[in-house]
Amino acid sequence: MNRPGLNIPPSLLLILLWFTIGTSHASAQSVRQEQMEIYLHYACRETYRSMQLQEGDIDFLNYLDYKADTGCTGVVHVGFNLSPSEKWTFTADLGMMSDMRFSQMNISASRIVNNTGRYTSWGLSAGISAYPVYLNEFNEYHLLRDTGLMADLDANYRQETLYDPGLDLMPFLLYTKNRLSLKAGTGLRISSFMPFNLLIRQKKDGGNFRREIRYETLYKPALTSISTLHATLMLSDKPGLSVGLQAGAQLLFGMRSIPYERTILTWTAGNRVTDKITPGSKPFTVTEVSAGIVIRF
Protein backbone atom coordinates (compact mmCIF):
# COMPACT_ATOMS: atom_id res chain seq x y z
CA MET A 1 0.00 0.00 0.00
CA ASN A 2 1.22 3.50 -0.81
CA ARG A 3 0.93 5.77 2.20
CA PRO A 4 2.17 9.27 1.33
CA GLY A 5 3.75 11.71 3.76
CA LEU A 6 1.98 14.45 5.66
CA ASN A 7 0.75 17.49 3.74
CA ILE A 8 0.22 20.13 6.47
CA PRO A 9 -2.28 22.88 5.55
CA PRO A 10 -0.68 26.36 5.66
CA SER A 11 -3.53 27.68 7.87
CA LEU A 12 -2.56 25.32 10.67
CA LEU A 13 1.05 26.48 10.54
CA LEU A 14 -0.09 30.11 10.81
CA ILE A 15 -2.19 29.28 13.87
CA LEU A 16 0.80 27.57 15.49
CA LEU A 17 3.05 30.56 14.76
CA TRP A 18 0.54 32.96 16.28
CA PHE A 19 0.16 30.81 19.40
CA THR A 20 3.92 30.47 19.89
CA ILE A 21 4.58 34.21 19.52
CA GLY A 22 1.74 35.01 21.92
CA THR A 23 3.12 32.78 24.66
CA SER A 24 6.84 33.41 24.30
CA HIS A 25 6.73 36.62 26.36
CA ALA A 26 5.07 34.89 29.33
CA SER A 27 7.48 31.98 29.26
CA ALA A 28 10.48 34.31 29.33
CA GLN A 29 9.49 35.61 32.76
CA SER A 30 10.41 32.37 34.55
CA VAL A 31 13.52 32.12 36.70
CA ARG A 32 14.01 28.37 36.35
CA GLN A 33 16.61 27.08 33.94
CA GLU A 34 15.04 25.53 30.86
CA GLN A 35 14.63 21.79 30.56
CA MET A 36 14.59 19.76 27.36
CA GLU A 37 13.52 16.20 26.56
CA ILE A 38 13.80 13.95 23.53
CA TYR A 39 11.69 10.81 23.42
CA LEU A 40 11.20 7.77 21.23
CA HIS A 41 7.98 5.74 21.51
CA TYR A 42 6.41 2.79 19.77
CA ALA A 43 2.60 2.96 19.61
CA CYS A 44 -0.27 0.73 18.62
CA ARG A 45 -3.09 2.75 17.05
CA GLU A 46 -6.55 1.43 16.20
CA THR A 47 -9.15 3.38 14.22
CA TYR A 48 -12.78 2.27 14.25
CA ARG A 49 -16.03 3.60 12.84
CA SER A 50 -19.43 1.88 13.15
CA MET A 51 -20.73 0.53 9.85
CA GLN A 52 -23.49 2.46 8.07
CA LEU A 53 -26.14 0.50 6.20
CA GLN A 54 -25.79 1.04 2.44
CA GLU A 55 -29.08 2.54 1.23
CA GLY A 56 -28.24 3.23 -2.38
CA ASP A 57 -25.39 5.73 -1.83
CA ILE A 58 -21.83 4.91 -0.87
CA ASP A 59 -20.59 5.76 2.62
CA PHE A 60 -16.82 6.10 2.31
CA LEU A 61 -16.18 5.57 6.01
CA ASN A 62 -17.58 2.04 5.67
CA TYR A 63 -14.25 1.30 3.97
CA LEU A 64 -12.08 2.61 6.77
CA ASP A 65 -9.22 0.09 7.02
CA TYR A 66 -11.46 -2.25 5.01
CA LYS A 67 -10.03 -5.81 4.80
CA ALA A 68 -6.94 -4.69 6.72
CA ASP A 69 -4.79 -7.50 8.12
CA THR A 70 -4.99 -6.15 11.69
CA GLY A 71 -6.83 -3.49 13.59
CA CYS A 72 -3.58 -2.26 15.18
CA THR A 73 -1.30 0.04 13.20
CA GLY A 74 2.27 0.42 14.46
CA VAL A 75 3.50 4.00 14.81
CA VAL A 76 6.98 5.18 15.81
CA HIS A 77 6.90 8.56 17.56
CA VAL A 78 9.84 10.93 17.76
CA GLY A 79 9.23 13.95 19.95
CA PHE A 80 10.81 16.96 21.62
CA ASN A 81 9.70 18.81 24.78
CA LEU A 82 10.97 22.24 25.75
CA SER A 83 10.14 23.70 29.18
CA PRO A 84 11.56 27.23 29.35
CA SER A 85 9.91 27.69 32.76
CA GLU A 86 8.11 25.73 35.45
CA LYS A 87 4.76 26.69 33.95
CA TRP A 88 5.27 26.32 30.19
CA THR A 89 5.99 23.26 28.05
CA PHE A 90 6.14 23.16 24.25
CA THR A 91 5.90 19.81 22.46
CA ALA A 92 6.56 18.73 18.86
CA ASP A 93 5.78 15.13 17.94
CA LEU A 94 6.05 13.31 14.60
CA GLY A 95 4.74 9.82 13.88
CA MET A 96 6.07 7.35 11.31
CA MET A 97 4.39 4.16 10.08
CA SER A 98 5.63 1.22 8.03
CA ASP A 99 6.14 3.39 4.92
CA MET A 100 9.00 5.15 6.78
CA ARG A 101 7.49 8.57 6.22
CA PHE A 102 6.35 11.05 8.85
CA SER A 103 2.58 11.12 8.42
CA GLN A 104 1.34 12.07 11.89
CA MET A 105 1.92 15.37 13.68
CA ASN A 106 1.15 16.94 17.03
CA ILE A 107 2.38 20.36 18.14
CA SER A 108 1.14 21.79 21.42
CA ALA A 109 1.78 24.24 24.24
CA SER A 110 0.86 23.55 27.87
CA ARG A 111 0.69 25.94 30.81
CA ILE A 112 0.35 25.18 34.51
CA VAL A 113 -2.41 27.44 35.82
CA ASN A 114 -2.37 26.68 39.53
CA ASN A 115 -1.03 24.27 42.14
CA THR A 116 -3.68 22.18 43.89
CA GLY A 117 -1.40 20.46 46.39
CA ARG A 118 2.19 19.76 47.27
CA TYR A 119 2.66 17.42 44.31
CA THR A 120 -0.36 18.24 42.13
CA SER A 121 -1.34 21.03 39.77
CA TRP A 122 -3.68 21.70 36.88
CA GLY A 123 -3.31 23.47 33.58
CA LEU A 124 -4.42 23.91 29.99
CA SER A 125 -2.99 22.52 26.77
CA ALA A 126 -3.70 23.73 23.23
CA GLY A 127 -2.32 22.59 19.91
CA ILE A 128 -2.75 21.35 16.39
CA SER A 129 -2.64 17.74 15.27
CA ALA A 130 -3.12 15.67 12.14
CA TYR A 131 -3.07 11.97 11.43
CA PRO A 132 -4.00 9.76 8.46
CA VAL A 133 -6.73 7.17 8.06
CA TYR A 134 -7.04 4.89 5.05
CA LEU A 135 -10.00 3.94 2.87
CA ASN A 136 -9.38 0.59 1.19
CA GLU A 137 -11.15 -0.96 -1.83
CA PHE A 138 -14.11 1.43 -1.78
CA ASN A 139 -14.69 0.52 -5.43
CA GLU A 140 -16.13 -2.77 -4.19
CA TYR A 141 -19.35 -0.83 -3.67
CA HIS A 142 -19.68 -0.48 -7.45
CA LEU A 143 -18.34 -3.95 -8.23
CA LEU A 144 -21.18 -5.46 -6.20
CA ARG A 145 -23.89 -2.95 -7.10
CA ASP A 146 -23.35 -2.21 -10.81
CA THR A 147 -23.74 -5.71 -12.19
CA GLY A 148 -23.72 -6.25 -15.94
CA LEU A 149 -20.97 -3.66 -16.37
CA MET A 150 -17.23 -3.44 -16.09
CA ALA A 151 -17.84 -1.50 -12.88
CA ASP A 152 -14.34 -0.01 -12.46
CA LEU A 153 -11.95 0.26 -15.38
CA ASP A 154 -9.08 1.16 -13.04
CA ALA A 155 -7.46 -2.17 -12.20
CA ASN A 156 -5.11 -0.70 -9.55
CA TYR A 157 -5.56 -1.27 -5.84
CA ARG A 158 -7.93 1.42 -4.62
CA GLN A 159 -6.80 3.23 -1.49
CA GLU A 160 -7.37 6.82 -0.42
CA THR A 161 -5.44 8.53 2.36
CA LEU A 162 -7.47 10.90 4.53
CA TYR A 163 -5.85 13.43 6.81
CA ASP A 164 -7.81 14.71 9.78
CA PRO A 165 -6.18 18.00 10.90
CA GLY A 166 -7.67 19.63 13.96
CA LEU A 167 -7.32 22.02 16.89
CA ASP A 168 -7.17 20.67 20.45
CA LEU A 169 -7.97 22.32 23.78
CA MET A 170 -7.62 20.25 26.95
CA PRO A 171 -7.50 20.89 30.70
CA PHE A 172 -5.16 18.48 32.52
CA LEU A 173 -4.04 17.38 35.98
CA LEU A 174 -0.36 16.86 36.76
CA TYR A 175 1.15 14.85 39.61
CA THR A 176 4.91 15.05 40.16
CA LYS A 177 6.87 13.46 43.00
CA ASN A 178 10.55 12.62 42.95
CA ARG A 179 11.24 10.78 39.67
CA LEU A 180 7.57 10.00 38.83
CA SER A 181 5.14 12.23 36.96
CA LEU A 182 1.58 11.50 35.82
CA LYS A 183 -0.47 13.70 33.49
CA ALA A 184 -4.13 13.12 32.60
CA GLY A 185 -6.51 15.32 30.63
CA THR A 186 -9.82 15.43 28.81
CA GLY A 187 -10.85 18.08 26.33
CA LEU A 188 -12.28 18.85 22.91
CA ARG A 189 -10.98 18.65 19.37
CA ILE A 190 -12.50 20.25 16.26
CA SER A 191 -11.40 18.81 12.93
CA SER A 192 -12.46 17.93 9.41
CA PHE A 193 -11.29 15.31 6.94
CA MET A 194 -9.43 16.90 4.05
CA PRO A 195 -11.49 16.77 0.82
CA PHE A 196 -10.53 14.43 -2.00
CA ASN A 197 -11.77 13.58 -5.51
CA LEU A 198 -12.41 10.16 -7.00
CA LEU A 199 -13.32 8.96 -10.49
CA ILE A 200 -15.01 5.66 -11.31
CA ARG A 201 -15.16 4.84 -15.05
CA GLN A 202 -17.49 2.14 -16.29
CA LYS A 203 -18.45 0.51 -19.61
CA LYS A 204 -20.56 -2.31 -20.88
CA ASP A 205 -18.53 -5.29 -22.02
CA GLY A 206 -19.04 -5.69 -25.77
CA GLY A 207 -21.16 -2.52 -26.03
CA ASN A 208 -20.85 1.23 -26.46
CA PHE A 209 -22.30 2.17 -23.06
CA ARG A 210 -20.01 4.46 -21.05
CA ARG A 211 -20.45 6.04 -17.62
CA GLU A 212 -18.31 8.17 -15.32
CA ILE A 213 -19.05 8.67 -11.62
CA ARG A 214 -17.19 11.57 -10.03
CA TYR A 215 -17.03 12.04 -6.26
CA GLU A 216 -15.97 15.32 -4.63
CA THR A 217 -16.00 15.19 -0.85
CA LEU A 218 -16.78 18.27 1.24
CA TYR A 219 -15.57 19.82 4.48
CA LYS A 220 -17.62 18.89 7.53
CA PRO A 221 -16.17 20.15 10.84
CA ALA A 222 -16.77 17.74 13.71
CA LEU A 223 -16.39 18.15 17.47
CA THR A 224 -14.80 15.17 19.22
CA SER A 225 -13.60 14.44 22.72
CA ILE A 226 -9.92 13.79 23.36
CA SER A 227 -8.56 12.09 26.49
CA THR A 228 -4.90 11.43 27.28
CA LEU A 229 -2.83 9.78 30.00
CA HIS A 230 0.98 9.95 30.24
CA ALA A 231 3.39 8.54 32.80
CA THR A 232 7.13 9.21 33.12
CA LEU A 233 9.57 7.48 35.45
CA MET A 234 13.11 8.84 35.42
CA LEU A 235 15.76 6.24 36.24
CA SER A 236 17.86 8.88 37.98
CA ASP A 237 17.26 12.35 39.38
CA LYS A 238 20.78 13.70 39.06
CA PRO A 239 21.26 17.12 37.43
CA GLY A 240 22.22 17.07 33.78
CA LEU A 241 21.66 14.18 31.40
CA SER A 242 19.20 11.52 32.62
CA VAL A 243 17.19 8.69 31.06
CA GLY A 244 13.66 7.54 31.85
CA LEU A 245 10.75 5.38 30.77
CA GLN A 246 7.46 6.67 29.41
CA ALA A 247 4.02 5.25 28.64
CA GLY A 248 0.91 6.89 27.28
CA ALA A 249 -2.62 6.39 26.01
CA GLN A 250 -4.99 8.52 23.95
CA LEU A 251 -8.64 8.21 22.96
CA LEU A 252 -10.57 10.26 20.40
CA PHE A 253 -14.34 9.83 20.19
CA GLY A 254 -16.90 11.57 18.00
CA MET A 255 -19.68 11.21 15.44
CA ARG A 256 -18.19 11.41 11.95
CA SER A 257 -19.27 11.23 8.31
CA ILE A 258 -17.95 12.32 4.90
CA PRO A 259 -20.46 14.34 2.80
CA TYR A 260 -19.85 14.56 -0.94
CA GLU A 261 -21.14 15.63 -4.32
CA ARG A 262 -21.67 12.88 -6.86
CA THR A 263 -21.80 13.62 -10.57
CA ILE A 264 -22.84 10.86 -13.00
CA LEU A 265 -22.11 11.32 -16.70
CA THR A 266 -23.69 8.75 -19.02
CA TRP A 267 -22.70 8.36 -22.68
CA THR A 268 -21.68 12.03 -23.07
CA ALA A 269 -20.59 14.84 -20.78
CA GLY A 270 -23.85 16.64 -21.53
CA ASN A 271 -25.89 13.92 -19.86
CA ARG A 272 -25.00 14.98 -16.32
CA VAL A 273 -26.74 14.40 -12.98
CA THR A 274 -25.29 15.92 -9.78
CA ASP A 275 -26.43 15.16 -6.24
CA LYS A 276 -25.22 16.29 -2.82
CA ILE A 277 -25.18 13.40 -0.36
CA THR A 278 -24.61 13.45 3.40
CA PRO A 279 -24.37 9.99 4.98
CA GLY A 280 -25.47 9.69 8.58
CA SER A 281 -22.90 10.26 11.31
CA LYS A 282 -21.73 7.22 13.23
CA PRO A 283 -19.40 6.72 16.24
CA PHE A 284 -15.75 7.14 15.29
CA THR A 285 -12.86 6.34 17.63
CA VAL A 286 -9.07 6.47 17.48
CA THR A 287 -7.25 4.62 20.27
CA GLU A 288 -3.50 4.69 20.77
CA VAL A 289 -1.27 3.10 23.41
CA SER A 290 2.48 3.82 23.45
CA ALA A 291 5.66 3.19 25.43
CA GLY A 292 9.28 4.21 25.06
CA ILE A 293 12.27 6.03 26.46
CA VAL A 294 13.00 9.68 27.22
CA ILE A 295 16.28 11.54 27.53
CA ARG A 296 16.20 14.67 29.69
CA PHE A 297 18.89 17.35 29.77
N, C-alpha and C positions, 0 to 999 in steps of 0.2 A: 504494500500500500504506500502511496506517495503522500507524505504528511509535510506540507510546506511550513517554512518558518513563520514567525509572528510578524504581522503587518500592523503596527501600532498606529491608530488614527492620530493625526496631528492635533486634534482638539484635546485629546487626553493629555498629550505632552504639554500643551499650554496650561491646562489646569494644574498639572504637577508643578510647573515652573512658578505659577502664581502662588501656590500654597507654600512652596519652599522659601520664596522671597519674603512672604508675609510672616513666616515663623522664625527666620534667621535672626532677626533683631532680638526676639525674646530669648532665644537659646544662648545668645552671646553674653547675657547678663549673669550666667552661672559662674560660681567660683570653683567648681570641681573640675579637675583635669578630665579631658575627654577620654572616652573608652570606646574601643572598636572591637568588633567581632567578625569573624569569617566562619561560615558554617557550610557543611556538606550533608545533605539528607537524601535518603532513598524513601520514596513514598509509593503507596498503593492507592490509586484513585479509581472510584467507580461512579459512573454516571448512569442515572436511571430516569425514565419517564414513562408513566402509565400509558398503556396502549389506548388509542382512540379507535372506535369502530369506524371502518371505512363505509361511508354512506354515499358513494358516488364520486367524491373528490378526494384526492390524495392528501394525507397528513404527513408531512415530511418527518416530523419527530417520531413517527412510528418506526422509522428506519435508523434511529439513533443506535449506533453500535450494532446494527442488525447483522445477525449470523457471526458475531465476533467470537473468537476462540475462548475468551475469558472475560468476565465482567470487571476484572482488575487490570488497570493500566499502570505500568511502572513509570515513575517520574523521578528523575534525579534533579534535586534542587541545589543551586549554588546561591548563597546569599551573603549580604554584608549589612551589619548594623553599626550605626554611628550614634553615640550618645555624647553630645557636646556638653551636656549638663545632667544633673540628677533628674530633671523633669522631662527632658526631650530625648526621643529616640527616633532616628530615621532608618528605614529599612528598604533595601532593594533586593528582590528575589527573582531569579530566572529558573524556569523549569525546562528540562530536556527529556524527550521520550526516545523510543528506540530508533528514530530516524536521525538521532545525533544533531538535532537542531533545536535551538531555544524557541519554544512555542508557547510558553506560559510565563506570565509576568505579574509581579505584585510590587508596588511601590507605595509606601505608607509613611506617615508621621504620627507618633504617639506622644501624648503629654500627660504627665501625672498632674491631676487637679488638686488632690488633697490626700493627706494621710488619715487613715481610719483607725490605726493602731500602731503598736510598736513595729510590727513587721508587715503591716498591710496598708495598701493605698488603692485609690481608684483614679481612673483617667479616661481619656477619649483618644480614639485612633481614627484617622481618616486616610483614604488612599484611593488609588486606581488599580484595577486588576483586569486581566484578560486571560482566557484559557480556551483551548479548542475542544470542540466535540465533533464527531464524525458521523455522517449519514452514509450508510453502505447499501448498495444495490437497491436504491429507491425505484429504479426502472422496473423492478419486479411487479410493481403495481400495474404497469401497462402490459407487461408480458402475460399476466394472468387475466386482466380485464379485457384487453383488445384482441380477442381471439379472431382468427381468420385473416390476420395481418402479420407482416413482419413488424412487430410492435416497437422495436428499437433498432435502428440501423447502425448505431454505434456499438461495436462489438467489444469495446474496452470495458474494464472493470469500472463500475460507476461508484465513485466516492466523492462526497463534497465535504470540505472542511469548513466548519462554522466557528467563528470567534465570537466570544460573548464578553466584550469590554463593559466595565461598569465602575461605578463610584461606590465606595464603602464608607459607612460611618458606624462606629461601634464603641460603646462604653465597655470598660474592662476593669477587673479586679486583679491586683498584683500582690503576691505574698513572697517576701524575700527574707531568708534567715540563713546566715552563714553561707554555705556553698550551694544552697537550694533555692530556686525561684520557680513559682507557679503563676501563670497568667491565664485568665479565662474571661471571655467576653461574648456578648450577644448583641447584634445590631442589625442594620438594614443595608441592603445593596440594591441599587437601581441599575439596570443594564438592558441591553437589547442585542439580539443576534444581528451580526452584520449581514446586509442583504446580499443575495447572489442570484445569478441567472442560470437557467437550464434550458436546453433544447432537446426535445424528443422528436426524431424524424421517423415517419412510418410510411410503408407502401404495401400494396397488395401484391403478393407473389404471383407473377404471371399476368398482372394487369397494369393499368395506367394510373390507378388510384394513388394519390399522394396526400400526406397530411403532416403538418408540423404543429407541435404543441410547445409553446414557449411559456416558461414560468419565470416570473420576476417577484422575488419575495420583498416584503416591506418591513420597515422599522415598526417594532411594537415594544415600547419600554415596559419593563416588568419590575415589580418590587418583590424582592425575596429577602428571607431572613438569612443571616450568616452568624454562625457560632464557631468559636475557636477555643482550643485548649493547648497550652504549651508548657513544657516542664524542662528545666535546665539544672543539671547537677555538675558543678565544677569539681574536677578531681583534685584540685589544689586551690588554695586561696592566697597564694603568695603574690606579691606585687610583680607586675611585668607579665611576661608570656605565661599563659595557663591554658590547659585543655579540659574540655568537659563533654558530657553526653547530653543530647537533647532528644525529646520526643514531642510529637504534636498531633492534633486531630482538627479537622475542619468539616463543617456541614453546611451546605447551601440548600435551602428549600423554598420553592415557589410554585406558582401556577404559570405554565409557559405554553405558548403556541407560536407558530410561524404563519402569519397571513401572507397572501400572495395574489398577484394578478395572473390569470391564465388566459393566453391568447391561442385560439385554434384556427389554423389556416388550412383549408381543404381545397385541393386541386390548384388554386391560384391564390396569390397574396390578397386579391380583392375579396375573396370569400373568407371574411374574418369575423370571429366572435370572441369578445373579451369579457371576462367575468372577474370580479373581485371576491375572493374566498377567504374566510376567516375560520379556520378549524377551532373547535372548542379547546379551552385551556385545561390541561391536566397536570397533576402533581409532577414536579421535576426536582430531582435531588442530585447533588454532587457531594460525595463523601471521600475524604482523603485522610489517611493515617501515615505518619512519617516518623523516621528515627535517623539519628546521625551523630556527628561530632561537631564541636564548636571550638574555635581557637580564639582566645581573648587576649588583647594586648593594649 
